[in-house]
Amino acid sequence: MRSTLFHIPTQIAGRPLFGVGILFWTILIVGLFAVLRSVLQRKSFGDTAFYALLTALGMGLVRYVAPSLSESDGFPIRGYGVFLTLAIAAAGALALWRGRKIWKIPTDLTFTLLLVSAIFGIVGARCFYVVQYWREFQSDNLVETLVSAINVANGGLVVYGSIIGGTIAAIVFLLVKKIPVVPVLDLLAPSLMLGIALGRLGCFMNGCCFGGLSDLPWAVSFPPGSPAYMQQLDEGVISLYGITLASPDAKDEEKTLFSLKSKHFNLASETPSDVVVAAVDPGSAAEEAGIRPGDRILELGVAPKGFLSSSEVARDAFAQRKISRFRAANNAQVFYFFLNIWNEDSDDDVWLVLQNPDDKSESGLAPARNVVFHPTHSKAKPVHPTQIYSTINALVIFCVLLVVARFTKRDGIVAGLTLVLYPINRFCLELLRVDEESFLGAGLTISQCVSAVVVLFGIGLLVWSLTRPPRRALEGFFHEDRQDAADGAQGSPA
């Protein structure tokens, strides 16, 4: 996993790259040139409007979105985004080449179709993800919510959303252009599988779409801060810096549409409850500091590293003034403290006030004690690299589709096979993944439910194709003489 590959500077020669900067004016000039060229060549109003819309979209992204995504080191180039770009480029190049070679489809037409499909595919993929995980994007500030929903650099795209959005956009485009739909979908199907294969490598770089625990030789342990690591923390699979908290007794659990199929409980719960240590990792800094199972965490604090070296100093009133203190009213506050307030600061130690019911004094009350230590994070446990599995499966389907496309004489066979093979593959992979959610309490993830529906469409398309006389609707459709005549008619004055 390598979420961020590198950063690019936000300024070049002292001039801003984003906002109303170099990229903004570059997109504006190129866009105006494309619109003017379309007008002079007397292309259709739809083509001219498309260039204008694309220019406005690019200017808007550079002006408003890019500055909000920039970091102190510059604009981050994410591994996920790089592989997503490679997936679109490779899939598009394959479609352009095959379309020109097999059916003599004009390059400009195929490129426009691919561009429309890619844009609406990304929009559909993001919308699917935002709707599925809406709680993660909600904010009191509308602008923050929108920026969070738009930001795809850190991942957050659902393949089925991409397929649905891109396919609908492609069908509408083809209907408007009066081009046979089914054979073009046959043409695009192998490109889709190639794009998925490369896109899943981006998921691996980002650490998302991971599988469940595995002891296989090729299992992968993701680093601290990754989605897999954070989920294992929440579920108590690994400890929080050597400390595993007890699960609170939640009487009124929040009922939601979705619930993680792998998550029987969430240790980072906001349920008001005593914060109790259930277990301590042997040999960890927490154990060496004297933290024991059964300890109740009363308070947490951040202290200068090495400043509090003994319990005697910790009881000193002057020393305690230099401690940033926080009450621990529930497990979620302890998680937030370690992950956001202390956050592995190398210059600070963690100070805890603990109480253990077994340590009763003569008065019958358990005394509080101070503990100061510098925690070390736990290592995530190995999981199935389902992203790599997805890449391999998509490549296999890609090869099968290319072979079938070479020999079939019927429209719809390649697209139908895609709508059958990929959903079956996705349904099976979902059995290994633990990041997806159970939909409507059915025990199946939303992707598995969609897979079942898509398979039915695929079977229907195959039956339709096999019960009709063999036909290749694009045979001769883009004959050069016909295309030249169409271009001449389009360019002639009304």
N, C-alpha and C positions, 0 to 999 in steps of 0.2 A: 504494500500500500504506500502510495505517495500522493497525498491529496493535492499539494501545491508543488508544481515543478519549478517555477521561478517567478520573479516579479519583473514587470517592465516599468520603466520610469513614467511618471505622470506628466513630466515636462521634457521638452526637447528644445535645446538652445534657449532656455528660459521661457518658452511659450508653452501653455498648458496643452496637453494632448486631448483631454476630455473636457466636458462642459462646452462652452462656446470657444472651442480651441481648434487645433489642427485637424483632428478627425471630423469635427462638425462641418468645417468649411470644405474639406475634401469630399465628404459625402454630398454636400449641397451642390458643388460644382459638377461632380460626376453624374448626379441625379438629374440636374438641369440639362446636361448634355444628352442623356438618354431620352428624356422627355422630348427635347427639341428634335433629336434624330427621328424619333417615332412620328412626330408631327410632319416633318419634312418628307418622310417616306410614305406618308398617308396611310399609316397603319390604323387598325381599328381603335375606336375610343377606349375599349376595354384594355388593350395593350398599353396605351398611353397612360390611362388611369392607374394601371398596375405599377408602372415605373414611378409615377408620382407618389403612390401610396408607399412603395418600398423605400423611397428616398425619405419620406416623412418619418417612417418607422425607424430607420437608421439614425436620423438626426435626433429623434426623441430618446432613443436608447443611449446615445453618446452624451446628450445634453443632461438628462435627468438620472438615468440608471447607473451608468458607468462611474460617476463620481462617488455615489453612495457605496459602491462595491470596492473602491480603492482602499488599500491599507497603508500603514505607515511606511512600509518598505516599497510601496508602489502598487500597481494593479496586478493582482494575483492571476497567474496562468495555471489553472487547475488541470490535473491529469484527466479528470472526468470530461472537462470541456474539450481538451485536445483530442481524446479518442472519439468523442461525439462528432467533432469536426471531421476527423479522418473517416468515420463511418459514413457521414453524409457525402463526403467527397468521393470515396471509393464506390459507394452504391450508385451515386449519380453518374460517375464515369462509366461504370459497367452498363447502366441503362442507356446512356448516350451511344456507346459503341455498339451494343446489341441492336438497339432500335434502328441505327443507321445501316448496319450490316444486313440484318434480316428483313426489315420492312421498308428501308429507305425513308424513315421518318426524319423530317428536317430537324437539324440540330437545335435551331432556335425554339421550335415547338416542344421538343423533349426537355430542353433546359428550363423553359417556363413552367412546364408541368411539374418537373422535379422541384423547382423552387417553391411553387405553390404548395406542393405536398409536404416539403420539408418544413416550411413555416408553420403550416397548420398542424403538422405532425408534432412539432415541439409544443405548440400551444395546447393541443389535445393531451399530450403526455403530462404537461405541467398541470393542466386543469384537473385531470384525473387524480394526480397526486395530491393537489391542494384540497380537493373535495374529500378524498380519503383520509387525509390527516389534517383536517381543518383546524383542530384544536391547537396544533403547533404553530399556526400562522396568525391566530387571533391576537389582536393588540388593541389597546385603548386609542392608539394613534392610527388613523386611517392610512397615512402615508407610509408608516412603518409596516403596516400589514400588506400594502400593495407591493412595496419593495421586497419584502420577505417572500411574497408569493411569486414574484417575477424572477428572483435570483435562482438561476439554475446552475450556477457555477459550482456549487457544493453538492450537486446531485439533486434528486427529487423528481425524476421523470419515470412514468410508468409506460412500459412498452405497449400495453394494450391501448392506452390513451393515444399514443403516437400512431398506432395502426388505424384506430378508428378515425382520428382527426385527419391524418394524411389520406386515407382511403376516401372519406367523404369529399374532401377537397378535390382529389383527383377525379372522382366520378362527376362532380359538378362541372369541373373544367372540361372534361371530355364531352359531356352532354352539350355544353354551350358551344363547343367547337364542332359538334356533330361528328365525333370520331367514335368508332366502336369501342365500347367500354371493356368488355370481358377480355378480348385479346391483348389490350394494353395492360390490364391487370396481370395477365400471364407474363407479359414482358417484365413488369416491375417486381414480380414475386421473388426471383433469385436475388435481385438487388436488395430487397428488404431483408432477406436472411443474412446476406453479407454485412449489411449495416448493423443488424442485431449482434452478429458475432464480434464486430469491432467495438460496438457500444458497450457490450458486457465487460470488455477489458477496462473500459473507463469506470464501470462499477467496481471492479476489483481495485483500481487505483484509489477510488474514493472510499472503499471499505463498506459500501452499502450492499444490499441484496445478498447477505451472507447466510450460511447454513447453520445447522445445529451442531452440537458438540460431536467431535469425531476423534478416534485414535488411529485413523489410517495414516500411512506414511506421508501422504501428500496433504494432510490437514494443515491449516494455516492459523497462526496466532496473530491477531491484529494488534497494533500498538495502542497505548493509552490514548484516550480521547476519541478513538474510532467508534462508529455506531455499535459494532459487536462488543467492544470493551464496555461501553456505557450500559448496554443492555445486560451484560453479565453482572455488572455492578448492581443495577437496579433489582435484579432477580436473586442476588445473593450467590450466584455461581462462583464469583470471586469476591474477595473482601475489599472493603474501602480502606486502603492504606493499612492493611493488616488487621482491620477490625470488621467483623460481620455483625450487623445489628439484628436484633430480634424483630420478627414481623409483628406490627401492632395489631391489636384486636379491633378490626374495623367492623362496626355494627351496621353502619349505614353507608354501604359502598355505592359510589356513583354509578348509575346505570347508563351505559352509553351504547350507541349503535354498534361500535366495534370494540373488541377486546383482544389483546394479544393472545394468540392460541397457545404460545409457549409460556405465557406469564401467569402462573398460578397466584402469584402475589407480587406486589411491588414494595420493596423495602424502603424506597424513597417516598413513603406515604406522608401526606399532610394530615392524616388522622391524629387528633390530639391524643397523645399517649406518652407514658414514660419511655425515654430512650434507653434501651437496655442492650448491653453487649452480649451477643449470643456466643461468639467464638472469637479467638485471637489466633492469627497465624503463628505457628511455631517458628522461632528464630527471627521474627520480625522486630522492627524497632518498637512497635507497640507492646509486644511481650516483654522486651528488655526494659521498657519503661515501667513495667509493673501493672499494666492493664490486664484485667482478668475477666473471664466469662461471668456474667451476673452483675457486673458493674453498671450502675446507672449514671449516665452522663447528664450532669446538671448544667454545666456551663462550658463554653469553648472560648478560646482566645488566641490571638496572634501575639507572640512575644519576640523581641530581638534574639537572634540565634546566639546561644551561649550565655545570654544575660541571666537567665534563671537556671542555675546549675544544680540546685538542691531544693528539697522541700522546705528547708529553713528559710531560704531566700524567697521562695514562693509565697510564704506566709507574711513576708514583710510588706507593710502597707505602702511604703514608697515604691517598692518594686512593682507592686500590682497596678500602680497608676500608669505604668508603661505598657500594660496589656490591653489590647482591644478585646473587650469581653462581649459575649453573645449568649443569650439564654437558649436552651435546647428544649423547645416545646413539642417537637415531633421529629421523626426520622428525616423528613425532607430538609429541615433546617441544618441538620448535621451534614447531609450530602452537599447542600449548597455552600456551607462553610468550607468544607475541604476542597470542593471543586471550583469555587468562584472567589472566595475571600482569601483563603490561604494560597490555594492554587500552586502548590509546589514552589513557593518562593524560597530561593536558596538562602536568603538573608534572615528568614524568620523561622521560629519553632512554633509548634502547636502546644497550647496550654489547656489542660482539661481539669475540671472539677468533677470528681467521681465519688460515688457512694455505693457501698456494697452491703446488702442486708445481713450478710454473714459476719460483718465486722461490727458487732454490737459492743458498746462500751458498758461500764457499770450502770449507767443510767438507762440502759436498754435501747438507746438510740444509736444508729449507725453513723459514725463520724464521716465528714467529707474529707477527701484528701486531694492534693494537687499533683498532677503529673505533667511533666514537660518532656517532649521528645520531638525529633525531626522525622516524620513518617516517610516511608518509601512505598511506592505504588506496587500493586500486585500485577502479576503477568496474566494476560488474558489466556483462557484455555483454547486449545485448537478447535477449529470448526471446519465444516465442509466448505471448500471454495466453490460454492454453487455458481459464482460468476464464470469461473473457468469451465465448469460443466456446461453452462449455457452457451458459451462460445463454441465449444466442441460440437454440441448438438446442432447449433445453428449452421456450422460449417458442413456437417454431414447432410442436413436438409438442403443446403445450398447446392451441394454436389448432385444430390438426387434430382433436384429440380432442373439443373442444367442438362442432365442426361435425358430426362423425360421430355423437356422442351425440344430437344434435338430430334426426337423420333415421333412425337405425337402429331396427329393430323386434326386434332379437335381443339377448338377454343374452350377454355375453362378448366382444362385438366390440370395445368400447372397451378393456377390460382386455387382450385379446389383442393389439390394435395397440400398446398401451403396452409389452408384453413383447417386441415385435418391433422397434419403432422406436427405443426408448431404447437397448437393447443394441447395435444396429448403430451408432448415433451414438457410444456410449461406446467401442466397439471401434476406430472410426476415430480418435477423439480420442487414444486411448492411443498411436497411432503418432506423435503429435507430442509427447507428454509424455515427460520423461526422469527424473522423480522416482519412477516406479513401478518394480517389480522383476520380473525374469524368474522365472517359477514353474517349479520342477523342471527347469530348463535347457531348457525348451521353446521359448524365444525369444519367448514371449508373457507378458504380465503376468497377475497373478492376476485382475484385472478383465476382461481379454480372455477368459480361460478361463471365468469366470463368465458373461460375455456370451453365449458360445456355448451354454452350457447354458440360459440364460434364453430365448434365441431359440427353442430347441426347445419349451420350455413354451408360449411365445406362439403358435407355429405350431399346436401341439396344441390349445390353447384355441380358436383361430380355426376349425380344422377341426371340432372338437366343436360349436361354435356354428352353423356353416354347414350341417352335416349333420343338424341337428335342426329340428323345426318352429319357426317364429318364436314367441317367447314373451317376455313381460315379467313375471317372477315377482313383482315388487313392485307390479304393477297392482292397486290396491284392497287391498293387504296391510295398509296403515296407514290404512284408512278410519276416519273420526272416530268413527262409531258403534261399530266394532269396538274401537278403541283405548280409548274410554270404558268399554266393557264389561270389557276386559282390566284397566284400572286399577281398576275397581270390584271385580273378582274378586281382584286382588292385595291390595287394601286391606281386604277383608272378613275377619272372624275365622275361624280354622280350626275 
